[in-house]
């Protein structure tokens, strides 16, 4: 969820079905979600103790985020499927 919130996931790699479910959960439309997707601005409320200012990383695919999160292959396949 953090990767989605911070828009680290490439929009084109997210299945339309998942986008529709996400938009519904956010009480939004897919069109609004798509238009707001872009490089995330750093959230001002966050505080970091580092020598340099944090920067937004480059976007990765939705599948890569699922792999990194340790989502089992069967569940990944369901999430990545376009049809119900």
Residue pairs with C-beta under 8 A, 6 or more apart in sequence:
3 9
3 60
3 65
4 22
4 65
5 40
6 40
6 56
7 37
7 38
7 39
7 40
7 59
8 40
8 56
8 57
8 59
8 60
8 65
9 59
9 60
9 61
9 62
9 65
10 59
10 60
10 61
10 62
11 34
11 37
13 61
13 62
13 63
14 22
14 62
15 62
15 79
15 80
15 81
15 82
16 30
16 82
17 81
17 82
17 83
17 84
18 62
18 79
19 30
19 33
19 34
20 30
22 33
23 29
23 30
23 32
23 33
26 33
39 56
40 56
42 54
42 56
46 54
48 54
62 79
62 80
63 76
63 80
66 75
66 76
66 79
66 80
67 76
71 79
